[in-house]
Amino acid sequence: MTEQKNLMGIALDMQDIIHYQEGSVVSKTLLDKGIGTITLFAFDEGQGLSEHTAPFDAFVQIVDGESEITIAGVKHTVGKGQLIIMPANQPHSLKAVRKFKMLLVMIRA
């Protein structure tokens, strides 16, 4: 929690907060509260998250690169500067078409 408090009140460039790692998915939680979380991810090309569901809506903004996000069987290509909302209880997966960074905001309430 100390690291999260250190980010409070500071203007940051999302590109500088997290970096790509070869063959990996990297994540950094920026804020974790009872009502939700804000997490920054970096996916190397070809990496992803397998299909899963979440009990809450999730907002995804692509910060860099390009991702294929599949929601309930429908594929969406989402690129830098674009966003998509993944509805609660709908199966979804993500794959890096090119390496990409995303901001994930999960709302629990």
C-alpha positions as CSV (number, residue, x, y, z in Angstrom):
1,M,0.0,0.0,0.0
2,T,2.9,2.4,0.6
3,E,3.9,2.4,-3.1
4,Q,0.3,3.2,-4.1
5,K,0.3,6.2,-1.6
6,N,3.6,7.3,-3.2
7,L,1.7,7.7,-6.6
8,M,-1.0,9.8,-5.1
9,G,-1.1,13.5,-6.3
10,I,1.7,13.0,-8.8
11,A,1.2,13.4,-12.6
12,L,2.7,10.3,-14.2
13,D,3.2,9.1,-17.8
14,M,1.6,5.6,-18.1
15,Q,4.4,4.6,-20.5
16,D,7.0,5.2,-17.8
17,I,5.2,3.3,-15.0
18,I,5.5,-0.2,-16.5
19,H,7.8,-1.7,-19.1
20,Y,7.6,-4.7,-21.5
21,Q,9.4,-7.9,-20.6
22,E,10.2,-10.4,-23.3
23,G,7.8,-13.3,-23.3
24,S,5.8,-12.0,-20.4
25,V,2.8,-10.2,-19.1
26,V,3.7,-7.6,-16.4
27,S,1.2,-5.9,-14.2
28,K,1.3,-3.1,-11.6
29,T,-1.6,-2.2,-9.4
30,L,-1.9,1.5,-9.1
31,L,-4.9,1.6,-6.8
32,D,-6.7,-1.1,-4.8
33,K,-9.8,-0.1,-2.9
34,G,-12.9,-1.9,-1.7
35,I,-15.0,-0.5,-4.7
36,G,-12.4,-1.4,-7.3
37,T,-8.9,-1.5,-8.7
38,I,-6.8,0.3,-11.3
39,T,-4.1,-1.9,-12.8
40,L,-1.6,-1.2,-15.6
41,F,-0.5,-4.2,-17.7
42,A,2.2,-4.7,-20.4
43,F,1.9,-7.7,-22.7
44,D,4.7,-8.8,-25.0
45,E,3.7,-9.7,-28.5
46,G,1.8,-13.0,-28.6
47,Q,1.1,-13.0,-24.9
48,G,-2.3,-12.8,-23.4
49,L,-4.9,-13.9,-20.8
50,S,-6.9,-17.0,-21.4
51,E,-10.7,-16.9,-21.4
52,H,-12.2,-16.1,-18.0
53,T,-15.1,-14.3,-16.5
54,A,-15.2,-11.6,-13.8
55,P,-18.2,-10.7,-11.6
56,F,-17.8,-7.0,-12.2
57,D,-17.7,-4.6,-15.2
58,A,-14.2,-3.7,-16.4
59,F,-13.0,-0.7,-18.4
60,V,-9.9,-1.3,-20.6
61,Q,-8.0,1.5,-22.3
62,I,-5.1,0.6,-24.6
63,V,-2.1,2.9,-23.8
64,D,0.3,1.5,-26.4
65,G,0.2,-1.1,-29.2
66,E,-2.7,-3.3,-30.2
67,S,-4.8,-6.1,-28.7
68,E,-7.3,-8.6,-29.8
69,I,-10.0,-8.7,-27.0
70,T,-12.7,-11.4,-27.3
71,I,-15.9,-10.8,-25.4
72,A,-18.6,-13.5,-25.5
73,G,-17.1,-15.0,-28.6
74,V,-16.8,-11.6,-30.5
75,K,-13.3,-10.5,-31.4
76,H,-12.4,-6.8,-31.2
77,T,-9.2,-5.2,-32.3
78,V,-8.4,-2.4,-29.9
79,G,-5.5,-0.1,-30.4
80,K,-3.6,2.8,-28.8
81,G,-6.0,5.4,-27.4
82,Q,-9.1,3.2,-27.7
83,L,-11.1,1.7,-25.0
84,I,-13.6,-1.1,-24.5
85,I,-15.9,-2.1,-21.6
86,M,-16.0,-5.8,-20.7
87,P,-19.4,-6.6,-19.1
88,A,-19.6,-8.5,-15.9
89,N,-20.1,-12.3,-16.2
90,Q,-19.2,-12.4,-19.9
91,P,-16.3,-14.7,-20.9
92,H,-13.4,-12.6,-22.3
93,S,-9.8,-13.1,-23.3
94,L,-6.9,-10.9,-24.4
95,K,-4.0,-11.4,-26.8
96,A,-1.3,-9.1,-27.9
97,V,-1.4,-8.7,-31.7
98,R,1.6,-6.4,-31.1
99,K,3.0,-5.8,-27.7
100,F,0.6,-3.5,-25.9
101,K,0.0,-1.8,-22.6
102,M,-3.5,-1.4,-21.1
103,L,-5.1,0.3,-18.1
104,L,-7.7,-1.9,-16.5
105,V,-10.3,-0.3,-14.2
106,M,-12.4,-2.9,-12.3
107,I,-15.5,-1.6,-10.6
108,R,-16.8,-3.8,-7.8
109,A,-19.9,-1.8,-6.9
